Amino acid sequence: MPASLTASGHPPSRPPRRRLAIAVAAAALLPALTAAPAHALLRAPHDGKEKQPGPPAKMSSIGGKRLSRPGTQVQLGPGAPKLPKKLSGRSWVVADAESGDILAAHNAHWRLPPASTLKMLFADTVLPELPKNQKHKVLLSDLEGMGEGSSQVGVKENYTYSVHDLWLGVFLRSGNDAVHVLSAMNGGKEKTVQDMQAHAQELNALDTHVVTPDGYDEKGQVSSAYDLTLFARSGLQKSDFREYCSTATASFPGGMKKDKKTKKKRESFAIQNTNRLLTGDFGLEPYEGIAGVKNGYTSHAGSTFTGVAQRGDRVLLVTVMNPSDGEHNEVYKETARLFDWGFEAAGKVEPIGKLVPPQGAAKQVAGAKGEARRDRTRASVASSQERESRGMWMALGVTGAALVALAGAVLLVHRRWPLPELVRRRPRG
């Protein structure tokens, strides 16, 4: 059976039940390996009973020696809560997004198939290269080479799309068709893969080997919970990345249709983010304070997810890879439990590692300061008008930009909007 990605980015054996689209008032914020690739050995069980290979005895020590050890790593202090029970993810990380402290981890550097969470690296790499208002007429060659069963947003040959449209397709619907078109605009698949690999190296994400830009299962394509968390943290430095990953619903360009006056008009259709902690699902409520980032699923990778959320002044990143529990939405349930634990445990545990800054972190200072100035300018404009942006409302208003030093280094995070009291506007039926 070939590896496949479903259109929703979720396991085909457990199709999620649809519910009314929820518009979330999300904020966009902040923002030497020894293990052999596990891709050839790993199969994602759907019943939780299939025996799986264990992690390597020793993994990368980037970020701290304890992260090289297999199993769960945590150092509880006085009053710290115990870790949640029923955590079946093969690898996971809970980190403070601002300080870079890793509060707890499980096989953090285990190199596993990443599925569509690799699209975070794709976006972090390619977003700066293509102006969002640039338009492109799709060629048949742009869509060639997609894997069988790939998730798609509905990009069509001979139709024109803006870069902005295509990024919505990437983030909301995990569209491999949108990824392939953007890769073509970036100089082609081979160049894009090389760019992504170089950027992973720059971020010190040395567990990652890129074969495809979309995360589709290919031999040797691996990443780790640690690296995926680095990709999210880096991507969240970019305002467009923050906007796209926190958008719940949007309109996507469709085909042409003649109206009564025989004039052709471009139709559009609604798309909803497949991140269930952002939009909710049957039996699963949106997570309080969630603001992205990216989910994925393939038959080899199982379910994967990286999320970012804020409560009060605390901002956490959580990555979970391939839970063995076959429950519907299990990757989101385990992520939510780890978020709950992290918010309660912060300040009561000793960090067991760090999210390291990029190799070229110094270069990001000037860029971050420049974007902060642009954020303040946009904030002064947006505060005087009602803002509704592609399915995302700013319920709390723009408060301007603040810069917070990360990991004792020069990497900076933008905090444009407060997140803890998100107001959700549900469509009236």
Sine and cosine of phi, psi and omega as CSV:
sin_phi,cos_phi,sin_psi,cos_psi,sin_omega,cos_omega
0.00,0.00,0.83,-0.56,-0.05,-1.00
-0.93,0.36,0.50,-0.87,0.10,-0.99
-0.90,0.43,0.59,-0.81,-0.05,-1.00
-0.54,-0.84,0.44,-0.90,0.16,-0.99
-0.93,-0.38,0.74,-0.67,0.06,-1.00
-0.99,0.14,0.25,-0.97,-0.02,-1.00
-0.89,0.45,-0.46,0.89,-0.02,-1.00
-1.00,-0.06,-0.11,0.99,-0.06,-1.00
0.98,0.21,0.30,0.95,-0.02,-1.00
-0.83,-0.56,0.32,-0.95,-0.06,-1.00
-0.84,0.54,0.74,-0.68,-0.02,-1.00
-0.91,0.41,-0.41,0.91,-0.01,-1.00
-0.97,0.23,-0.23,0.97,-0.01,-1.00
-0.71,-0.70,0.96,0.27,-0.04,-1.00
-0.92,0.40,0.75,-0.66,0.01,-1.00
-0.93,0.36,0.63,-0.78,0.07,-1.00
-0.97,0.25,0.68,-0.74,-0.06,-1.00
-0.99,0.10,0.51,-0.86,0.09,-1.00
-0.70,-0.71,0.12,-0.99,0.03,-1.00
-0.86,0.51,0.65,-0.76,0.00,-1.00
-0.89,0.46,0.66,-0.75,0.00,-1.00
-0.93,-0.36,0.82,-0.57,0.10,-1.00
-1.00,0.03,0.89,-0.46,-0.09,-1.00
-0.99,-0.17,0.76,-0.65,0.11,-0.99
-0.99,0.17,0.99,0.11,-0.08,-1.00
-0.99,-0.17,0.47,-0.88,0.06,-1.00
-0.93,-0.37,0.46,-0.89,0.11,-0.99
-0.96,-0.28,0.77,-0.64,-0.19,-0.98
-0.81,-0.59,-0.04,-1.00,0.18,-0.98
0.41,0.91,0.10,-0.99,1.00,0.04
0.61,-0.79,0.00,0.00,0.00,0.00
0.00,0.00,0.44,0.90,-0.06,-1.00
-1.00,0.07,0.58,-0.82,0.00,-1.00
-0.87,-0.50,-0.12,0.99,-0.07,-1.00
-1.00,0.01,0.62,-0.78,0.08,-1.00
-1.00,0.09,0.49,-0.87,0.02,-1.00
-0.85,0.53,0.62,-0.79,-0.05,-1.00
-0.98,-0.19,0.02,1.00,-0.14,-0.99
-0.84,0.54,-0.68,0.73,-0.09,-1.00
-0.94,0.35,-0.35,0.94,-0.07,-1.00
-0.98,-0.17,-0.41,0.91,-0.22,-0.97
-1.00,0.00,0.75,-0.66,0.16,-0.99
-0.81,-0.59,0.67,-0.74,-0.04,-1.00
-1.00,0.05,0.89,-0.45,0.00,-1.00
-0.97,0.24,0.54,-0.84,0.05,-1.00
-0.98,-0.19,-0.25,0.97,0.00,-1.00
-0.94,-0.35,-0.01,1.00,0.03,-1.00
0.97,0.25,0.08,1.00,-0.09,-1.00
-0.96,-0.29,-0.31,0.95,-0.03,-1.00
-0.93,0.37,0.73,-0.68,-0.03,-1.00
-0.95,0.32,0.72,-0.70,-0.04,-1.00
-0.90,-0.43,0.49,-0.87,0.07,-1.00
-0.93,0.38,0.51,-0.86,0.01,-1.00
-1.00,0.08,0.14,-0.99,0.00,-1.00
-0.95,0.31,0.33,-0.94,0.08,-1.00
-0.88,0.47,0.45,-0.89,0.01,-1.00
-0.92,0.39,-0.46,0.89,0.03,-1.00
-0.61,-0.80,0.72,-0.70,-0.02,-1.00
-0.83,-0.56,-0.12,-0.99,0.01,-1.00
-0.87,0.49,0.55,-0.83,0.04,-1.00
-0.97,-0.26,0.21,0.98,0.05,-1.00
-0.86,0.51,0.78,-0.62,-0.03,-1.00
1.00,-0.06,-0.19,0.98,0.01,-1.00
0.58,-0.82,0.57,-0.82,-0.04,-1.00
-0.88,0.47,-0.57,0.82,-0.05,-1.00
-0.91,0.41,-0.40,0.91,0.00,-1.00
-0.96,0.29,-0.24,0.97,0.03,-1.00
-0.99,0.12,-0.17,0.98,-0.07,-1.00
-1.00,0.01,0.60,-0.80,0.09,-1.00
-0.96,0.28,0.38,-0.92,0.03,-1.00
1.00,-0.01,-0.08,-1.00,-0.07,-1.00
-0.99,0.16,0.71,-0.70,0.01,-1.00
-0.85,-0.53,0.87,-0.49,0.04,-1.00
-0.37,-0.93,0.53,-0.85,0.04,-1.00
-0.77,-0.64,1.00,-0.09,-0.06,-1.00
-0.97,0.25,0.68,-0.74,0.11,-0.99
-0.97,-0.24,-0.07,-1.00,0.01,-1.00
-0.85,0.53,0.77,-0.64,0.05,-1.00
0.98,0.18,0.04,1.00,-0.01,-1.00
-0.97,0.24,0.67,-0.74,0.03,-1.00
-0.96,0.30,0.45,-0.89,0.09,-1.00
-0.96,0.28,0.42,-0.91,0.05,-1.00
-0.88,0.47,0.48,-0.88,0.01,-1.00
-0.88,0.48,0.49,-0.87,0.11,-0.99
-0.99,0.13,0.20,-0.98,0.07,-1.00
0.86,0.51,0.73,0.68,0.15,-0.99
-0.99,-0.16,0.94,-0.33,-0.09,-1.00
-0.96,-0.28,0.01,1.00,0.02,-1.00
-0.87,0.50,0.69,-0.73,0.00,-1.00
-0.93,0.36,-0.42,0.91,0.01,-1.00
-0.47,-0.88,0.66,-0.75,0.08,-1.00
-0.40,-0.92,0.36,-0.93,-0.01,-1.00
-0.61,-0.79,0.67,-0.74,0.17,-0.99
-0.86,-0.50,0.87,-0.49,-0.09,-1.00
-0.71,-0.70,0.52,-0.85,0.16,-0.99
-0.98,0.19,0.88,-0.48,-0.12,-0.99
-0.92,0.39,-0.44,0.90,-0.07,-1.00
-1.00,-0.01,-0.77,0.63,-0.01,-1.00
-0.98,0.20,-0.41,0.91,-0.09,-1.00
1.00,0.10,-0.03,1.00,0.01,-1.00
-0.90,0.44,0.74,-0.68,0.13,-0.99
-1.00,-0.06,0.90,-0.43,-0.10,-1.00
-0.98,0.19,-0.56,0.83,0.03,-1.00
-0.27,-0.96,0.40,-0.92,0.00,-1.00
-0.39,-0.92,0.35,-0.94,0.04,-1.00
-0.66,-0.75,0.93,-0.36,-0.03,-1.00
0.78,0.63,0.77,0.63,-0.18,-0.98
-0.85,0.52,-0.56,0.83,-0.07,-1.00
-0.97,-0.26,0.31,0.95,0.05,-1.00
-0.93,0.37,0.85,-0.52,-0.05,-1.00
-0.99,0.14,0.94,-0.35,-0.09,-1.00
-0.76,-0.65,0.35,-0.94,0.10,-0.99
-0.88,0.48,0.75,-0.66,-0.12,-0.99
-1.00,-0.04,-0.27,0.96,-0.13,-0.99
0.83,0.55,-0.53,-0.85,-0.15,-0.99
-0.96,0.28,-0.09,1.00,0.13,-0.99
-0.90,0.44,-0.32,0.95,0.08,-1.00
-0.91,0.42,-0.33,0.94,0.05,-1.00
-0.89,0.45,-0.34,0.94,0.11,-0.99
-0.89,0.45,-0.67,0.74,0.06,-1.00
-0.92,0.39,-0.66,0.75,0.05,-1.00
-0.84,0.54,-0.75,0.67,-0.03,-1.00
-0.92,0.39,-0.69,0.73,-0.01,-1.00
-0.89,0.46,-0.48,0.88,-0.02,-1.00
-0.99,0.13,-0.70,0.71,-0.20,-0.98
-1.00,-0.09,-0.47,0.88,-0.03,-1.00
-0.75,0.66,-0.72,0.69,-0.05,-1.00
-0.93,0.36,-0.25,0.97,-0.11,-0.99
-1.00,0.03,-0.32,0.95,-0.12,-0.99
-0.81,-0.58,0.90,-0.44,0.05,-1.00
-0.85,0.52,0.68,-0.73,-0.12,-0.99
-0.92,0.40,-0.39,0.92,0.02,-1.00
-1.00,-0.02,-0.02,1.00,0.05,-1.00
-0.91,0.41,0.65,-0.76,-0.02,-1.00
-0.90,-0.43,0.44,-0.90,-0.09,-1.00
-0.55,-0.83,0.75,-0.66,0.11,-0.99
-1.00,0.03,0.85,-0.53,-0.14,-0.99
-0.96,0.28,0.77,-0.64,0.08,-1.00
-0.99,-0.14,0.39,-0.92,0.04,-1.00
-0.86,0.51,-0.61,0.80,-0.01,-1.00
-0.90,0.43,-0.44,0.90,0.01,-1.00
-0.90,0.44,-0.49,0.87,-0.11,-0.99
-0.98,-0.18,0.01,1.00,-0.01,-1.00
-0.97,0.26,0.50,-0.87,0.09,-1.00
1.00,-0.02,0.08,1.00,0.06,-1.00
-0.96,0.29,0.63,-0.78,0.00,-1.00
-0.93,0.37,0.43,-0.90,0.00,-1.00
-0.86,0.51,0.75,-0.66,0.03,-1.00
0.98,0.21,0.24,0.97,-0.03,-1.00
-0.85,0.53,0.58,-0.82,0.13,-0.99
-0.93,0.38,0.65,-0.76,-0.04,-1.00
-0.65,-0.76,0.51,-0.86,0.06,-1.00
-1.00,-0.09,-0.35,0.94,0.03,-1.00
0.91,-0.42,0.52,0.86,0.07,-1.00
-0.94,0.33,0.70,-0.71,-0.07,-1.00
-0.88,-0.48,0.59,-0.81,0.07,-1.00
-0.87,0.49,0.60,-0.80,0.05,-1.00
0.95,0.31,0.13,0.99,0.10,-0.99
-0.97,-0.26,0.46,-0.89,-0.04,-1.00
-0.98,-0.21,0.69,-0.72,0.00,-1.00
-0.73,-0.68,0.50,-0.87,0.14,-0.99
-1.00,0.08,0.36,-0.93,0.09,-1.00
-0.85,0.52,-0.62,0.78,0.03,-1.00
-0.86,0.51,-0.71,0.70,0.04,-1.00
-0.84,0.54,-0.72,0.70,-0.08,-1.00
-0.91,0.42,-0.61,0.79,0.04,-1.00
-0.92,0.38,-0.57,0.82,0.11,-0.99
-0.88,0.48,-0.64,0.77,0.04,-1.00
-0.91,0.42,-0.57,0.82,0.02,-1.00
-0.93,0.36,-0.76,0.65,-0.12,-0.99
-0.98,0.19,-0.64,0.77,-0.09,-1.00
-0.99,0.12,-0.70,0.71,-0.07,-1.00
-0.95,-0.32,0.07,1.00,0.00,-1.00
0.82,0.58,0.63,0.78,-0.14,-0.99
-0.95,0.31,0.92,-0.39,0.07,-1.00
-0.93,0.37,-0.45,0.90,0.07,-1.00
-0.91,0.42,-0.66,0.75,0.04,-1.00
-0.91,0.41,-0.62,0.78,0.03,-1.00
-0.88,0.47,-0.69,0.72,-0.04,-1.00
-0.92,0.39,-0.60,0.80,0.03,-1.00
-0.92,0.39,-0.71,0.70,0.04,-1.00
-0.89,0.46,-0.58,0.81,0.05,-1.00
-0.91,0.42,-0.65,0.76,0.04,-1.00
-0.89,0.46,-0.65,0.76,0.03,-1.00
-0.92,0.39,-0.42,0.91,-0.01,-1.00
-1.00,0.05,0.08,1.00,0.01,-1.00
0.93,-0.36,0.05,1.00,0.05,-1.00
0.93,-0.36,0.26,-0.96,-0.06,-1.00
-0.88,0.47,-0.73,0.68,-0.06,-1.00
-0.88,0.48,-0.71,0.70,0.02,-1.00
-0.90,0.45,-0.66,0.75,-0.03,-1.00
-0.90,0.44,-0.67,0.75,0.05,-1.00
-0.88,0.48,-0.67,0.74,0.04,-1.00
-0.89,0.45,-0.66,0.75,0.04,-1.00
-0.89,0.46,-0.68,0.73,0.00,-1.00
-0.90,0.45,-0.68,0.73,-0.01,-1.00
-0.90,0.43,-0.66,0.75,0.03,-1.00
-0.90,0.43,-0.63,0.78,0.00,-1.00
-0.94,0.35,-0.60,0.80,0.07,-1.00
-0.87,0.50,-0.67,0.75,0.05,-1.00
-0.89,0.46,-0.68,0.74,0.01,-1.00
-0.87,0.49,-0.57,0.82,-0.01,-1.00
-0.99,0.12,0.02,1.00,-0.09,-1.00
0.90,0.43,0.44,0.90,0.07,-1.00
-1.00,0.00,0.97,0.26,-0.18,-0.98
-1.00,0.01,0.01,1.00,0.14,-0.99
-0.99,0.16,-0.23,0.97,-0.21,-0.98
-1.00,-0.06,0.76,-0.65,0.16,-0.99
-0.82,-0.57,0.86,-0.51,-0.09,-1.00
-0.99,-0.13,0.78,-0.63,0.09,-1.00
-0.90,-0.45,-0.61,0.79,0.04,-1.00
-0.78,-0.62,0.51,-0.86,0.01,-1.00
-0.97,0.25,-0.28,0.96,-0.12,-0.99
-0.98,-0.17,-0.12,0.99,0.00,-1.00
1.00,0.01,0.00,1.00,0.02,-1.00
-0.86,0.51,0.57,-0.82,-0.06,-1.00
-0.85,0.53,0.85,-0.52,0.14,-0.99
-0.63,-0.78,0.53,-0.85,-0.01,-1.00
-0.85,0.53,0.79,-0.62,0.05,-1.00
1.00,0.03,-0.11,0.99,0.01,-1.00
-0.99,0.11,0.92,-0.38,-0.08,-1.00
-0.62,-0.78,0.33,-0.94,0.16,-0.99
-0.48,-0.88,-0.29,-0.96,0.02,-1.00
-0.53,-0.85,0.27,-0.96,0.05,-1.00
-0.87,0.50,-0.60,0.80,0.03,-1.00
-0.89,0.45,-0.75,0.66,-0.04,-1.00
-0.91,0.41,-0.67,0.74,0.01,-1.00
-0.87,0.49,-0.58,0.81,0.05,-1.00
-0.93,0.38,-0.60,0.80,0.09,-1.00
-0.89,0.45,-0.66,0.75,0.00,-1.00
-0.88,0.47,-0.70,0.71,0.01,-1.00
-0.88,0.47,-0.71,0.71,-0.04,-1.00
-0.89,0.46,-0.64,0.77,0.04,-1.00
-0.94,0.34,-0.70,0.72,-0.01,-1.00
-0.87,0.49,-0.59,0.81,-0.04,-1.00
-0.94,0.35,-0.10,1.00,0.15,-0.99
-0.95,0.30,-0.31,0.95,-0.12,-0.99
-0.98,-0.20,0.79,-0.62,-0.08,-1.00
-0.88,0.47,-0.63,0.78,0.01,-1.00
-0.92,0.40,-0.65,0.76,0.06,-1.00
-0.85,0.52,-0.72,0.70,-0.01,-1.00
-0.89,0.46,-0.66,0.75,0.00,-1.00
-0.89,0.46,-0.77,0.64,-0.08,-1.00
-0.91,0.41,-0.68,0.73,-0.10,-1.00
-0.95,0.31,-0.29,0.96,-0.01,-1.00
-0.97,-0.26,0.07,1.00,0.02,-1.00
-0.99,0.16,0.79,-0.61,-0.06,-1.00
-1.00,0.06,-0.72,0.69,-0.01,-1.00
-0.67,-0.74,0.43,-0.90,0.00,-1.00
-0.37,-0.93,0.15,-0.99,0.12,-0.99
-0.97,-0.25,0.66,-0.76,-0.01,-1.00
-0.84,-0.54,0.67,-0.74,-0.04,-1.00
-0.88,0.47,0.69,-0.72,0.03,-1.00
-0.94,-0.35,-0.60,-0.80,-0.02,-1.00
-1.00,-0.01,-0.07,-1.00,0.02,-1.00
-1.00,-0.10,0.58,-0.81,0.01,-1.00
-0.62,-0.78,0.64,-0.76,0.04,-1.00
-1.00,0.07,0.70,-0.71,0.06,-1.00
-1.00,-0.03,-0.15,-0.99,-0.07,-1.00
-0.89,0.46,-0.44,0.90,0.00,-1.00
-1.00,-0.05,0.27,0.96,0.01,-1.00
0.88,0.48,0.33,0.95,0.08,-1.00
-1.00,0.01,0.67,-0.74,0.02,-1.00
-0.98,0.18,0.68,-0.73,-0.01,-1.00
-0.69,-0.73,0.70,-0.71,0.01,-1.00
-0.97,0.24,0.84,-0.53,0.04,-1.00
-1.00,0.09,0.17,-0.99,0.09,-1.00
-0.61,-0.80,0.30,-0.95,0.03,-1.00
-0.65,-0.76,0.40,-0.92,-0.07,-1.00
-0.99,0.15,0.64,-0.77,0.14,-0.99
-0.81,-0.59,0.54,-0.84,-0.01,-1.00
-0.83,-0.56,0.60,-0.80,-0.01,-1.00
-0.89,0.45,0.72,-0.69,0.01,-1.00
-0.99,0.10,0.05,1.00,0.13,-0.99
-0.96,0.26,0.97,-0.23,-0.12,-0.99
-0.94,0.33,-0.35,0.94,0.09,-1.00
-0.97,0.22,-0.28,0.96,0.04,-1.00
-1.00,-0.02,-0.69,0.72,-0.10,-0.99
-0.97,-0.25,-0.28,0.96,-0.07,-1.00
0.99,0.10,0.19,-0.98,0.02,-1.00
-0.34,-0.94,0.13,-0.99,0.02,-1.00
-0.83,0.55,0.89,-0.45,0.01,-1.00
0.99,0.14,0.10,1.00,-0.01,-1.00
-0.69,-0.73,0.91,-0.42,0.01,-1.00
-0.99,0.11,0.48,-0.88,0.12,-0.99
-0.83,0.55,0.61,-0.79,-0.06,-1.00
-0.99,0.17,0.71,-0.70,-0.02,-1.00
-0.88,0.48,0.84,-0.55,0.05,-1.00
1.00,0.07,0.09,1.00,-0.04,-1.00
-0.95,0.32,0.58,-0.82,0.03,-1.00
-0.61,-0.80,0.64,0.77,-0.05,-1.00
0.90,-0.44,-0.10,-1.00,0.41,0.91
-0.86,-0.52,-0.92,0.40,-0.12,-0.99
-0.45,-0.89,0.64,-0.77,0.05,-1.00
-0.91,-0.40,0.22,-0.98,0.05,-1.00
-0.29,-0.96,0.30,-0.96,0.10,-0.99
-0.37,-0.93,0.73,-0.68,0.26,-0.96
-0.64,-0.77,0.22,-0.98,-0.04,-1.00
-0.93,0.37,-0.44,0.90,0.06,-1.00
-1.00,0.06,-0.66,0.75,-0.08,-1.00
-0.98,0.19,-0.39,0.92,-0.21,-0.98
0.93,0.37,-0.39,-0.92,0.02,-1.00
-1.00,0.03,0.69,-0.72,0.05,-1.00
-0.75,-0.67,0.46,-0.89,-0.03,-1.00
-0.32,-0.95,0.67,-0.75,0.21,-0.98
-0.83,-0.56,0.76,-0.65,0.00,-1.00
-0.76,-0.64,0.40,-0.92,0.09,-1.00
-0.77,-0.63,0.68,-0.74,-0.02,-1.00
-0.51,-0.86,0.37,-0.93,0.00,-1.00
-0.73,-0.68,0.65,-0.76,0.19,-0.98
-0.70,-0.71,0.81,-0.59,-0.09,-1.00
0.86,0.50,-0.77,-0.64,0.02,-1.00
-0.99,-0.11,0.08,1.00,-0.08,-1.00
-0.99,-0.14,0.78,-0.62,0.04,-1.00
-0.87,-0.49,0.83,-0.56,-0.04,-1.00
-0.88,-0.48,0.50,-0.86,0.18,-0.98
-0.90,-0.43,0.72,-0.69,0.05,-1.00
-0.76,-0.65,0.75,-0.66,0.11,-0.99
-0.85,-0.53,0.72,-0.69,0.07,-1.00
-0.77,-0.64,0.75,-0.66,0.02,-1.00
-0.86,-0.51,0.83,-0.56,0.20,-0.98
0.82,0.58,0.93,0.37,0.14,-0.99
-0.90,0.44,0.66,-0.75,0.02,-1.00
-0.99,0.10,-0.32,0.95,0.07,-1.00
-0.92,0.38,0.78,-0.63,-0.09,-1.00
-1.00,0.08,0.20,0.98,-0.01,-1.00
-0.88,0.47,0.57,-0.82,0.09,-1.00
-0.87,0.49,0.73,-0.69,-0.01,-1.00
0.90,0.43,0.41,0.91,-0.09,-1.00
-0.87,0.49,-0.61,0.79,-0.03,-1.00
-0.89,0.45,-0.55,0.83,0.03,-1.00
-0.97,0.24,-0.61,0.79,0.02,-1.00
-0.90,0.44,-0.68,0.74,0.01,-1.00
-0.94,0.35,-0.60,0.80,0.08,-1.00
-0.88,0.47,-0.70,0.72,0.00,-1.00
-0.89,0.47,-0.65,0.76,0.02,-1.00
-0.91,0.42,-0.61,0.79,0.03,-1.00
-0.94,0.33,-0.59,0.81,0.12,-0.99
-0.87,0.49,-0.75,0.66,0.00,-1.00
-0.83,0.55,-0.72,0.69,0.01,-1.00
-0.89,0.46,-0.70,0.71,-0.06,-1.00
-0.88,0.47,-0.67,0.74,0.01,-1.00
-0.91,0.41,-0.58,0.82,0.02,-1.00
-0.98,0.22,-0.55,0.84,-0.10,-0.99
-1.00,0.06,-0.32,0.95,-0.06,-1.00
-0.83,0.56,0.76,-0.65,-0.04,-1.00
1.00,0.05,-0.13,0.99,-0.02,-1.00
-0.89,-0.46,0.02,1.00,0.04,-1.00
-0.81,-0.58,0.46,-0.89,0.11,-0.99
-1.00,0.05,0.77,-0.64,0.02,-1.00
-0.85,0.53,0.62,-0.78,0.01,-1.00
-0.96,-0.26,0.08,1.00,0.03,-1.00
0.05,-1.00,-0.08,-1.00,-0.05,-1.00
-0.69,-0.73,0.52,-0.86,0.27,-0.96
-0.99,0.13,0.91,-0.41,-0.11,-0.99
-0.97,0.23,0.50,-0.87,0.06,-1.00
-0.97,0.26,0.31,-0.95,0.04,-1.00
-0.90,0.44,0.34,-0.94,0.05,-1.00
-0.89,0.46,-0.59,0.81,-0.01,-1.00
-0.97,-0.23,0.64,0.77,-0.09,-1.00
-0.85,0.52,-0.54,0.84,-0.03,-1.00
-0.86,0.51,-0.56,0.83,-0.01,-1.00
-0.92,0.39,-0.40,0.92,-0.05,-1.00
-0.98,0.21,-0.31,0.95,-0.04,-1.00
-0.88,0.48,-0.79,0.62,-0.03,-1.00
-0.88,0.47,-0.68,0.74,0.01,-1.00
-0.90,0.44,-0.65,0.76,0.00,-1.00
-0.92,0.40,-0.66,0.75,0.02,-1.00
-0.90,0.43,-0.65,0.76,0.02,-1.00
-0.90,0.44,-0.66,0.75,0.02,-1.00
-0.93,0.37,-0.56,0.83,0.05,-1.00
-0.87,0.49,-0.67,0.75,0.04,-1.00
-0.90,0.44,-0.65,0.76,0.04,-1.00
-0.91,0.41,-0.61,0.79,0.04,-1.00
-0.87,0.50,-0.69,0.73,-0.01,-1.00
-0.90,0.44,-0.61,0.79,0.03,-1.00
-0.91,0.42,-0.73,0.68,0.02,-1.00
-0.89,0.45,-0.59,0.81,-0.01,-1.00
-0.89,0.45,-0.67,0.74,-0.02,-1.00
-0.91,0.42,-0.50,0.87,0.04,-1.00
-0.98,0.21,-0.72,0.69,-0.08,-1.00
-0.92,0.40,-0.49,0.87,-0.05,-1.00
-0.93,0.37,-0.29,0.96,-0.03,-1.00
-0.99,-0.12,0.04,1.00,-0.01,-1.00
-0.63,-0.78,0.40,-0.92,0.06,-1.00
-0.96,0.29,0.77,-0.64,-0.08,-1.00
-0.93,-0.38,0.84,-0.55,0.14,-0.99
-0.74,-0.67,0.89,-0.45,-0.15,-0.99
-0.82,-0.57,0.99,-0.17,0.21,-0.98
0.78,0.63,0.80,0.60,0.06,-1.00
1.00,0.07,0.08,1.00,-0.03,-1.00
-0.79,-0.61,0.85,-0.53,0.04,-1.00
-0.98,-0.20,0.62,-0.78,0.12,-0.99
-1.00,-0.04,0.99,-0.15,-0.09,-1.00
-0.98,0.22,-0.39,0.92,-0.11,-0.99
-0.96,-0.28,-0.07,1.00,0.01,-1.00
0.99,0.14,0.30,-0.95,-0.01,-1.00
-1.00,0.02,0.73,-0.69,-0.06,-1.00
-0.94,-0.34,0.09,1.00,-0.02,-1.00
1.00,-0.02,-0.08,-1.00,-0.09,-1.00
-0.92,-0.38,0.65,-0.76,0.13,-0.99
-0.79,-0.61,0.53,-0.85,-0.01,-1.00
-0.93,-0.36,0.75,-0.66,-0.02,-1.00
-0.83,-0.55,0.81,-0.59,-0.01,-1.00
-0.93,0.38,0.63,-0.77,-0.04,-1.00
-0.90,-0.43,0.63,-0.78,0.20,-0.98
0.81,0.59,0.45,0.89,0.00,-1.00
0.92,0.40,0.26,0.97,-0.04,-1.00
-0.86,-0.51,-0.36,-0.93,-0.11,-0.99
-0.98,-0.21,0.04,1.00,0.08,-1.00
-0.92,0.38,0.71,-0.70,-0.09,-1.00
-0.87,-0.49,0.41,-0.91,0.02,-1.00
-0.81,-0.58,0.66,-0.75,0.08,-1.00
-1.00,-0.03,0.67,-0.74,0.11,-0.99
-0.80,-0.60,0.99,0.12,-0.10,-0.99
-0.98,0.21,-0.60,0.80,-0.08,-1.00
-0.77,-0.64,0.60,-0.80,0.12,-0.99
-0.96,0.29,0.54,-0.84,-0.08,-1.00
-0.91,-0.41,-0.29,0.96,-0.28,-0.96
-0.94,0.34,-0.34,0.94,-0.07,-1.00
-0.85,-0.52,0.80,0.60,-0.04,-1.00
-0.88,0.47,0.70,-0.71,0.04,-1.00
-0.96,-0.28,0.83,-0.56,-0.01,-1.00
-0.99,-0.17,0.78,-0.63,0.06,-1.00
-0.98,-0.20,0.92,-0.40,-0.02,-1.00
-1.00,-0.07,0.66,-0.75,0.01,-1.00
-0.89,0.45,0.65,-0.76,0.00,-1.00
-0.99,0.11,0.77,-0.64,-0.03,-1.00
-0.97,-0.23,0.00,0.00,0.00,0.00
